[in-house]
Amino acid sequence: MSTRREQAAQRRGERERSVGLESEDDAARWLAENDAPKPVPPPKSPLKSKALHRWRQRSS
């Protein structure tokens, strides 16, 4: 899980990337090629079996 500082840095980076970088700018091109967004990890809930959830419901 990300810390608050990491989340703030990510938001700041997104803001900086979205603010007026020209497409012809070398730095903008480099960022587009090398600073790709990280893939979102898959949610854990689909990996859990339905039987586990049913067992928890019965035992409560």
N, C-alpha and C positions, 0 to 999 in steps of 0.2 A: 504494500500500500504506500502511496506517495505521501510525503510529509507536506505540511502547509507551504514550506519554502519551495519545494519542488513544484507544487501546483502553481504557486505564484510565478515562478520562473517560467513555467510552460505558458501561462496566460500572457506574461510579458513578451515572451518570444513570439507568440501568435500575433499579438498586437503590433509588434515591431515589423513582423513579416507582412502584415496586411496594410501597413501605412505607406502608401505612395512609392513603392519600389517600381522603377520602370523596367519593362520587359527587356529593353536593350542594355540595361545595366549589367556589367560583368558580375558584380556581387550578387545581384538578384538571380542571375542564371546559375551561379555556383550554388546558392542556397537551394534553388529548386532541384538541382541535380543531387546534391550531397546531404541535404538536411531534410530527408523525407520523414513524414510523421511516423511514429512508432505504431505498429499494429496493435489493435485493441485485443487484450487477452479474452478468450472465450469465457462466457459465464460458467460458473461451476454448477449451477442448478441442473442443466441438461445431463451432466455426467452422473448425477446421483440417481440411484435406481428408484423406481416407483415403489418397490417392495419396502425399501427403507422408510419412506414416508408413511406407507400404510402401517408399518410396524410401530412407528412413533405415535400415530393417531390411536392405534389400539391400546398401546401401553399407557397413554395419558388418562 
